[in-house]
Amino acid sequence: MSWRILAWSALGCVALLAAVGGTWLLLLPGSPAPGTAPAISKEEVDATLAALKPPKRKRPLIAIVGINDMTETTDYLMPYGILARADVADVLTLATEPGPVALYPALKVQPHATIAAFDATHPDGADYVIVPAMSREDDTVALQWIRSQAGKGAIIIGVCVGAKVVANTGLLDGRKATTHWYSVRDLQKHSAIRYVADRRLVVDRGVATTTGITASMPMALTLVEAIAGRAKAEAVAREVGLTGWDARHRSEAFQFTRPFALTAIANTLAFWNREQLGIALTPAIDEVSLALVADAWSRTYRSRALTFAATTEAQTSRGGLRILPDAAVADWPAQQTAPAAVDLPPARALDQTLRAIDSRYGPRTADFVAMQLEYPR
């Protein structure tokens, strides 16, 4: 009799969970309604550029800081690659501790220096500090260093969920800000921060924040324009494949929807059908295209992107960053090789990758990845 009671109890629990889960899914919104991003006035654009002018040096010093374990891939590499390509500033990648930075959800890089070495070489601090999303948003070493750089006059730029790291320093108190759509409620828990919708980039008194992952591309181009002018930014934009980079954004287009949740659940449950997709790590590879491709494939919940090279030696990227291969092999099985895209300009590389994800896993997974990347399609 006892086993029957246990069995019925277990079935009852399963049924209850199914009912709760089904109700939760039904209460989620469907696909966002179509629409266009609101226009931005010339006055606001001019004010943003003025607020991002170099605060100290004619040729600015830009530091991109991360913790060594699980700093966000695209947040860390995309600003570096675009700004290094522009060659309008000295750009350094930093880590809080010695050793490589393991990025999330893919790639591993050797930063230029630790924050301690940077401070010893540049006691007057950076002109700009770019703060990516980090697995630990309350890392005391990172928070203290960011505060110290702000105290030395640096403009602090929180990319994506890096806004939450900046929020934890207290530098956003009393200021306007934005962040990745998934973390807006977390940002709003800070009562002293005023959230701004419908902007990919928000600047307020020496602190800037952006929306989701791909927003670091227009942010970097805006910074190039603030430093070196419109013509230079246009030239770099053509190279990376963007026709525009202003702060226009439609926040309602990005939200936790029923199709998003169902895709996450379905792809997670398909644990028997996981893939490891290889990307050849070659000398002078474009770190921005690589970051976007590896990031996108690793967010499908069906695949993970891994880099490979003939040896374990780090490969130097186009912008001079040393990227460590995940595997030392001469080749990768053709059927498990990510479709070639890293040789394309970054924006085209991402578009082609999303099309390849659509072809391989279906349009819902491609939309699921684009939503995570907060990338308007």
Residue pairs with C-beta under 8 A, 6 or more apart in sequence:
25 258
25 261
25 262
26 258
28 256
28 257
28 258
28 261
29 255
29 257
29 258
30 257
30 258
30 259
31 257
31 259
32 252
32 253
32 254
32 255
32 257
33 252
35 250
35 252
35 253
36 250
37 198
37 248
37 249
37 250
37 376
38 198
38 248
38 250
39 248
40 199
40 246
40 247
40 248
44 247
45 246
45 247
48 201
48 203
48 222
48 226
48 247
49 222
49 225
49 226
50 226
51 203
51 204
51 205
51 206
51 208
52 155
52 203
52 208
52 222
52 223
52 226
52 227
53 226
53 227
54 60
54 89
54 127
54 128
54 226
54 227
55 127
55 153
55 154
55 155
55 206
56 124
56 127
56 153
57 127
59 88
59 89
59 90
60 88
60 89
60 90
60 126
60 127
60 128
60 227
61 89
61 90
61 92
61 122
61 126
61 127
61 128
62 79
62 83
62 89
62 90
62 91
62 92
62 126
62 127
62 128
62 129
62 130
62 223
63 92
63 94
63 118
63 126
63 128
63 129
63 130
63 149
63 154
64 76
64 79
64 80
64 91
64 92
64 93
64 94
64 129
64 130
64 132
65 94
65 95
65 96
65 115
65 129
65 130
65 131
65 132
65 142
65 145
65 146
66 76
66 93
66 94
66 95
66 96
66 101
66 103
66 111
66 132
66 134
67 95
67 96
67 97
67 101
67 134
67 135
67 136
67 139
67 141
67 142
68 95
68 96
68 97
68 99
68 100
68 101
68 102
69 102
69 135
69 136
70 102
70 103
70 104
70 134
70 135
71 101
71 102
71 103
71 104
71 132
71 133
71 134
71 135
72 103
72 104
72 132
72 133
72 134
72 159
72 160
72 161
72 162
72 213
73 103
73 104
73 105
73 106
73 107
73 291
73 294
73 295
73 298
74 213
74 214
74 216
74 291
74 292
74 295
74 373
75 132
75 133
75 159
75 160
75 162
75 213
75 216
76 93
76 101
76 103
76 109
76 132
76 291
77 103
77 107
77 109
77 287
77 288
77 290
77 291
77 321
78 214
78 216
78 217
78 220
78 288
78 291
78 292
78 346
79 130
79 157
79 159
79 216
79 219
79 220
79 223
80 91
80 93
80 287
80 319
80 321
81 286
81 287
81 288
81 291
81 317
81 318
81 319
81 321
81 346
82 217
82 220
82 221
82 224
82 236
82 240
82 288
82 346
83 89
83 91
83 220
83 223
83 224
84 91
84 318
84 319
84 320
84 321
85 236
85 239
85 240
85 288
85 318
85 319
86 220
86 224
86 228
86 232
86 233
86 236
88 224
88 227
88 228
88 232
89 127
89 128
89 227
91 319
92 111
92 112
92 113
92 118
93 101
93 109
93 111
93 112
93 321
94 111
94 112
94 113
94 114
94 115
94 118
95 101
95 111
95 113
95 114
95 115
96 114
96 115
96 139
96 141
96 142
96 145
97 114
97 141
98 114
100 108
100 109
100 110
100 111
100 324
101 108
101 109
101 110
101 111
102 108
103 109
104 135
105 294
105 295
105 298
105 299
105 304
106 294
106 295
106 297
106 298
106 304
106 305
106 306
106 307
107 290
107 291
107 294
107 307
107 323
108 323
108 324
108 326
109 321
109 322
109 323
109 324
110 314
110 321
110 322
110 323
110 324
112 321
113 121
115 141
115 145
118 126
119 145
124 152
125 148
125 149
125 152
125 153
125 154
126 149
126 152
126 154
127 153
127 154
127 155
128 154
128 155
128 156
128 157
128 223
129 146
129 149
129 150
129 154
129 155
129 156
129 157
130 157
130 159
130 162
131 142
131 146
131 156
131 157
131 158
131 159
131 162
131 165
131 166
132 159
132 160
132 162
133 159
133 160
133 161
133 162
133 164
133 165
133 180
134 142
134 162
134 165
136 142
137 161
137 164
137 165
137 168
138 168
139 165
142 165
143 165
143 168
143 169
146 156
146 165
146 166
146 169
146 171
147 169
147 170
147 171
149 156
150 156
150 169
150 171
150 206
150 207
155 206
155 207
155 208
156 166
156 169
156 171
156 206
156 207
156 208
157 207
157 208
157 209
157 210
157 219
157 223
158 164
158 165
158 166
158 167
158 172
158 177
158 179
158 207
158 208
158 209
158 210
159 209
159 210
159 215
159 216
159 219
160 179
160 180
160 210
160 211
160 212
160 213
160 215
160 216
160 374
161 179
161 180
161 182
161 183
162 209
163 172
163 177
163 178
163 179
163 180
163 183
163 187
163 209
163 210
164 179
164 183
164 186
164 187
166 172
166 177
166 207
166 209
167 177
167 187
167 190
167 193
171 207
172 190
172 192
172 193
172 207
172 209
173 190
173 192
173 193
174 192
174 193
175 193
175 194
175 204
175 205
175 207
176 193
176 194
176 195
176 196
176 202
176 204
177 187
177 193
177 194
177 195
177 196
177 202
177 204
177 207
177 209
178 184
178 187
178 195
178 196
178 197
178 199
178 200
178 201
178 202
178 209
178 210
178 211
179 186
179 187
179 209
179 210
179 211
180 211
180 212
180 213
180 374
181 211
181 212
181 251
181 254
181 255
181 374
182 212
182 256
182 372
184 195
187 193
187 195
188 195
196 202
197 251
198 248
198 249
198 250
198 251
199 211
199 247
199 248
199 249
200 210
200 211
200 215
200 218
200 219
200 246
200 247
200 248
200 249
201 208
201 209
201 210
201 211
201 215
201 218
201 219
201 222
201 247
202 208
202 209
202 210
202 247
208 219
210 216
210 219
211 249
211 251
211 254
211 374
212 254
212 372
212 373
212 374
212 375
213 295
213 372
213 373
213 374
213 375
214 292
214 350
214 373
214 374
214 375
215 249
215 374
217 240
217 242
217 245
217 288
217 346
217 347
218 242
218 244
218 245
218 246
218 247
221 233
221 236
221 237
221 240
221 242
221 245
222 233
222 245
222 246
222 247
224 232
224 233
224 236
225 232
225 233
225 245
233 245
237 243
237 244
237 245
239 345
240 288
240 345
240 346
240 347
241 344
241 345
241 346
241 347
241 348
241 349
242 347
250 376
253 376
254 371
254 374
257 371
259 364
259 367
259 368
260 367
260 368
260 371
262 364
263 301
263 364
263 365
263 367
263 368
264 301
264 368
267 300
267 301
267 302
267 361
267 365
267 368
268 301
270 302
273 302
274 302
274 303
274 304
275 302
275 303
275 304
275 336
276 303
276 304
276 306
276 336
277 297
277 303
277 304
277 305
277 306
277 336
277 337
277 338
278 305
278 306
278 307
278 308
278 327
278 332
278 333
278 336
278 337
278 338
279 290
279 293
279 294
279 305
279 306
279 307
279 308
279 337
279 338
279 342
280 307
280 308
280 309
280 332
280 337
281 290
281 307
281 308
281 309
281 315
281 323
281 325
282 309
282 315
283 315
283 316
284 316
284 317
284 318
285 315
285 317
285 318
285 323
285 342
286 317
286 318
286 342
286 343
286 345
286 346
286 349
287 317
287 318
287 319
287 321
287 323
288 346
289 341
289 342
289 343
289 344
289 345
289 346
289 349
290 307
290 317
290 323
290 342
292 346
292 349
292 350
292 353
293 305
293 338
293 341
293 342
293 349
293 350
293 353
294 305
294 307
294 338
295 305
295 373
296 350
296 353
296 354
296 357
296 369
296 373
297 303
297 304
297 305
297 338
297 353
297 357
298 304
298 305
299 368
299 369
299 372
299 373
300 357
300 361
300 365
300 368
300 369
301 365
301 368
302 361
302 365
305 338
306 326
306 327
307 323
307 324
307 325
307 326
307 327
308 325
308 326
308 327
308 328
308 329
308 332
309 315
309 325
309 328
310 328
310 329
310 330
311 325
311 328
312 324
312 325
312 328
314 322
314 323
314 324
314 325
315 322
315 323
315 325
316 322
316 323
317 323
338 353
338 356
339 352
339 353
339 356
341 348
341 349
341 350
341 352
341 353
341 356
342 349
343 349
344 352
350 373
350 375
354 366
354 369
354 370
354 375
354 377
355 366
357 365
357 366
357 369
358 365
358 366
367 377
370 377
